[in-house]
């Protein structure tokens, strides 16, 4: 069960990274992405990484 949770949190973090990458590419290509979206995306990356690290035993 713990492995499933760990895998789930890891995949959530990878998804957050991919979404952020797409947002940055959009910003680079057409400068229409709002900086609030970029900030929110970075916060999501931070939260998913924090949750995953707690599960693997890194405080």
C-alpha positions in Angstrom: 0.0 0.0 0.0 2.8 2.4 0.9 4.5 1.8 -2.5 1.2 2.6 -4.3 1.0 5.9 -2.4 4.7 6.7 -3.1 4.2 5.9 -6.8 1.1 8.1 -6.8 2.8 11.1 -5.3 5.8 10.6 -7.6 3.5 10.6 -10.6 1.7 13.7 -9.3 5.0 15.5 -9.1 6.0 14.4 -12.6 2.6 15.6 -13.9 3.1 19.0 -12.2 6.5 19.3 -13.8 5.1 18.5 -17.3 2.3 21.0 -16.9 4.8 23.7 -15.8 7.0 22.9 -18.8 4.1 23.3 -21.2 3.1 26.6 -19.5 6.7 27.9 -19.9 6.7 26.8 -23.6 3.5 28.7 -24.1 4.9 31.8 -22.4 8.0 31.5 -24.5 6.1 31.1 -27.8 3.4 33.7 -27.5 3.9 35.6 -24.2 0.1 35.2 -23.5 0.5 33.1 -20.3 -0.2 35.0 -17.2 2.5 35.2 -14.6 0.0 34.2 -11.9 -0.4 30.9 -13.8 3.4 30.4 -13.8 3.5 31.2 -10.0 0.6 28.7 -9.3 2.4 26.1 -11.4 5.6 26.5 -9.4 3.7 26.2 -6.2 2.1 23.0 -7.4 5.6 21.6 -8.2 6.8 22.6 -4.7 3.8 20.9 -3.0 4.0 17.7 -4.9 7.7 17.4 -4.4 7.3 18.1 -0.6 4.6 15.4 -0.4 6.8 12.9 -2.2 9.9 13.6 -0.2 8.0 13.1 3.0 6.9 9.7 1.8 10.4 8.6 1.0 11.6 9.8 4.4 13.3 13.1 3.6 11.8 15.8 5.9 
